[in-house]
Amino acid sequence: MKHIIIIILLSLYAFTGLFAQDNMANNIDNSNIALQGYSPVSYADLGLAQKGVKEFKSEYKKIIYYFTSAEQKALFDNDPEKYLPEYGGFCAFGVYAGAKFRPNPNKFILKNGKYYLFLYNLELDAQQLWINENDHPKLVKVANMNWKKLSQTHN
């Protein structure tokens, strides 16, 4: 009986570890909704920050995405990887600097078919910091290296 309990506990630990992994690598709320409900297709295809609606939603790798229309949902369902935000939807400049921050969904840059979200508040405009660096390839290279570690942490 003791062995069965240990096996059950280890299984639960492994399952919650997988779920926690999703939380570490993706900026989601308690409902597993990505991008604060904004449409990933609007970012990637239209270059717009548009709030999606519950009627048009999809789940991919246990994460829920909202869309503005059935057409957007179909595009995402056909090729979800194409529409995922860089760095799990965390602030790109924060990842470049070695930390995870929740972005403002209206602050983003679309470049080479990928979109990068940024923190924005009264004290900091991370999108402007990124632009001011004037070296997108370098910023992405460093952020990509940092993301390998950050995607595995709660930070």
The 8 nearest C-alpha neighbors of each residue, nearest first, counted from 0:
[[1, 3, 2, 4, 5, 6, 7, 8],
 [0, 2, 4, 3, 5, 6, 7, 8],
 [3, 1, 5, 0, 4, 6, 7, 8],
 [4, 2, 6, 0, 5, 1, 7, 8],
 [3, 5, 7, 1, 6, 2, 8, 0],
 [4, 6, 2, 8, 3, 7, 9, 1],
 [5, 7, 3, 9, 4, 8, 10, 2],
 [8, 6, 10, 4, 5, 9, 3, 11],
 [7, 9, 5, 11, 10, 6, 12, 4],
 [10, 8, 12, 6, 11, 7, 5, 13],
 [11, 9, 7, 13, 12, 8, 6, 14],
 [12, 10, 14, 8, 13, 9, 15, 7],
 [11, 13, 9, 15, 10, 14, 16, 8],
 [12, 14, 16, 10, 11, 15, 9, 17],
 [15, 13, 11, 17, 16, 12, 10, 18],
 [16, 14, 18, 12, 17, 13, 19, 11],
 [15, 17, 13, 19, 14, 18, 12, 20],
 [18, 16, 20, 14, 15, 19, 13, 21],
 [17, 19, 15, 21, 20, 16, 14, 22],
 [20, 18, 22, 16, 21, 17, 15, 23],
 [19, 21, 17, 23, 18, 22, 16, 24],
 [22, 20, 18, 19, 24, 23, 25, 17],
 [21, 23, 19, 25, 20, 24, 27, 18],
 [22, 24, 20, 153, 21, 152, 150, 25],
 [25, 23, 150, 21, 87, 22, 20, 151],
 [26, 24, 87, 22, 23, 27, 21, 88],
 [25, 27, 88, 89, 87, 33, 22, 24],
 [28, 26, 33, 31, 32, 25, 22, 29],
 [27, 29, 31, 30, 32, 26, 33, 35],
 [30, 28, 31, 27, 32, 22, 33, 26],
 [29, 31, 28, 32, 27, 63, 62, 33],
 [32, 30, 27, 62, 28, 29, 63, 33],
 [33, 31, 63, 27, 30, 28, 62, 64],
 [34, 32, 27, 35, 64, 63, 36, 31],
 [33, 35, 37, 36, 88, 104, 32, 27],
 [36, 34, 33, 37, 32, 104, 27, 28],
 [37, 35, 34, 65, 51, 50, 33, 32],
 [38, 36, 50, 51, 34, 49, 35, 65],
 [37, 39, 66, 51, 41, 40, 65, 49],
 [38, 40, 42, 41, 82, 43, 37, 83],
 [41, 39, 43, 38, 42, 44, 82, 71],
 [42, 40, 45, 38, 47, 39, 44, 43],
 [41, 43, 46, 47, 39, 40, 48, 45],
 [44, 42, 40, 41, 46, 45, 82, 39],
 [45, 43, 41, 40, 42, 46, 112, 47],
 [46, 44, 41, 47, 42, 43, 40, 48],
 [45, 47, 42, 43, 44, 41, 109, 48],
 [48, 46, 42, 45, 41, 49, 43, 44],
 [47, 49, 105, 42, 41, 37, 104, 50],
 [50, 48, 37, 38, 47, 41, 51, 67],
 [49, 51, 37, 36, 38, 52, 48, 67],
 [50, 52, 66, 67, 65, 37, 38, 36],
 [51, 53, 54, 65, 55, 66, 67, 50],
 [52, 54, 55, 56, 65, 51, 66, 36],
 [55, 53, 52, 56, 65, 66, 68, 69],
 [56, 54, 66, 53, 52, 65, 69, 68],
 [55, 57, 65, 64, 53, 66, 54, 72],
 [58, 56, 64, 63, 59, 65, 72, 55],
 [57, 59, 63, 62, 61, 64, 60, 56],
 [58, 60, 62, 61, 63, 57, 79, 64],
 [59, 61, 62, 58, 21, 63, 79, 18],
 [62, 60, 59, 58, 63, 31, 21, 18],
 [63, 61, 31, 59, 58, 60, 32, 33],
 [62, 64, 58, 32, 57, 31, 33, 59],
 [63, 65, 57, 56, 33, 32, 58, 36],
 [66, 64, 56, 51, 38, 36, 52, 55],
 [67, 65, 51, 38, 55, 68, 72, 52],
 [66, 68, 51, 52, 71, 38, 55, 50],
 [69, 67, 70, 71, 66, 55, 72, 51],
 [68, 70, 72, 71, 55, 73, 67, 66],
 [71, 69, 73, 68, 72, 74, 67, 66],
 [72, 70, 74, 68, 73, 69, 66, 40],
 [71, 73, 69, 75, 70, 74, 66, 76],
 [72, 74, 76, 70, 71, 75, 77, 69],
 [75, 73, 71, 77, 72, 76, 70, 78],
 [74, 76, 79, 72, 78, 77, 73, 71],
 [77, 75, 73, 74, 78, 79, 72, 57],
 [76, 78, 74, 75, 73, 79, 72, 80],
 [79, 77, 75, 76, 80, 81, 74, 82],
 [80, 78, 75, 81, 82, 76, 77, 83],
 [81, 79, 82, 83, 78, 75, 84, 77],
 [82, 80, 79, 78, 83, 75, 113, 43],
 [83, 81, 80, 79, 39, 40, 43, 84],
 [82, 84, 80, 81, 39, 85, 79, 87],
 [85, 83, 88, 87, 114, 86, 82, 115],
 [84, 86, 87, 115, 88, 114, 83, 113],
 [87, 85, 88, 89, 84, 146, 91, 94],
 [86, 88, 25, 85, 24, 89, 84, 26],
 [87, 89, 84, 26, 86, 85, 25, 116],
 [88, 90, 101, 86, 87, 100, 26, 99],
 [91, 89, 117, 102, 93, 116, 100, 118],
 [92, 90, 94, 93, 115, 117, 116, 89],
 [93, 91, 95, 94, 90, 125, 96, 129],
 [92, 94, 96, 98, 90, 95, 91, 99],
 [93, 95, 97, 98, 91, 96, 142, 92],
 [94, 96, 142, 92, 93, 97, 141, 91],
 [97, 95, 93, 94, 98, 92, 142, 145],
 [98, 96, 94, 95, 145, 93, 99, 149],
 [99, 97, 93, 94, 96, 100, 154, 149],
 [100, 98, 93, 94, 89, 154, 90, 101],
 [101, 99, 90, 89, 93, 102, 98, 118],
 [100, 102, 89, 90, 118, 103, 99, 26],
 [103, 101, 118, 117, 90, 116, 104, 89],
 [102, 104, 118, 105, 106, 119, 117, 101],
 [105, 103, 106, 102, 116, 48, 34, 107],
 [104, 106, 103, 48, 107, 116, 47, 117],
 [107, 105, 117, 103, 104, 116, 126, 119],
 [106, 108, 116, 115, 117, 105, 114, 109],
 [107, 109, 115, 114, 110, 116, 106, 126],
 [108, 110, 114, 113, 46, 115, 112, 107],
 [109, 111, 113, 112, 114, 108, 115, 135],
 [112, 110, 113, 109, 114, 43, 108, 135],
 [111, 113, 110, 43, 109, 114, 44, 81],
 [114, 112, 110, 111, 109, 43, 115, 85],
 [113, 115, 109, 108, 84, 110, 85, 43],
 [114, 116, 108, 107, 85, 91, 109, 84],
 [115, 117, 107, 90, 91, 102, 106, 88],
 [118, 116, 90, 102, 126, 106, 125, 107],
 [119, 117, 102, 103, 125, 90, 101, 124],
 [118, 120, 124, 123, 103, 125, 117, 102],
 [121, 119, 123, 122, 124, 118, 103, 125],
 [120, 122, 123, 119, 124, 118, 125, 103],
 [123, 121, 120, 124, 119, 125, 118, 127],
 [124, 122, 120, 119, 125, 121, 118, 128],
 [123, 125, 119, 126, 127, 118, 120, 128],
 [126, 124, 128, 118, 127, 117, 123, 92],
 [127, 125, 129, 117, 128, 124, 130, 106],
 [126, 128, 130, 129, 125, 124, 131, 132],
 [127, 129, 125, 131, 126, 130, 132, 124],
 [130, 128, 126, 127, 132, 131, 125, 92],
 [129, 131, 127, 132, 133, 128, 126, 135],
 [130, 132, 128, 133, 129, 127, 134, 126],
 [133, 131, 129, 130, 134, 128, 135, 138],
 [132, 134, 131, 130, 135, 129, 138, 128],
 [135, 133, 132, 137, 136, 138, 130, 129],
 [134, 136, 138, 137, 139, 133, 132, 129],
 [137, 135, 139, 138, 134, 140, 141, 133],
 [138, 136, 140, 139, 134, 135, 141, 142],
 [137, 139, 135, 141, 140, 136, 142, 95],
 [138, 140, 142, 136, 137, 141, 143, 135],
 [139, 141, 137, 143, 138, 142, 136, 144],
 [142, 140, 144, 138, 143, 139, 95, 145],
 [143, 141, 95, 139, 145, 94, 144, 140],
 [144, 142, 146, 140, 141, 145, 139, 147],
 [143, 145, 141, 142, 146, 147, 140, 148],
 [146, 144, 142, 143, 147, 148, 97, 149],
 [147, 145, 149, 143, 148, 144, 150, 142],
 [146, 148, 145, 144, 150, 149, 143, 151],
 [147, 149, 146, 150, 151, 145, 152, 144],
 [150, 148, 146, 152, 151, 147, 145, 98],
 [149, 151, 24, 146, 148, 152, 23, 147],
 [150, 152, 149, 148, 23, 24, 20, 153],
 [153, 151, 149, 154, 150, 23, 148, 24],
 [152, 154, 23, 151, 149, 22, 150, 24],
 [153, 152, 99, 98, 149, 23, 151, 100]]
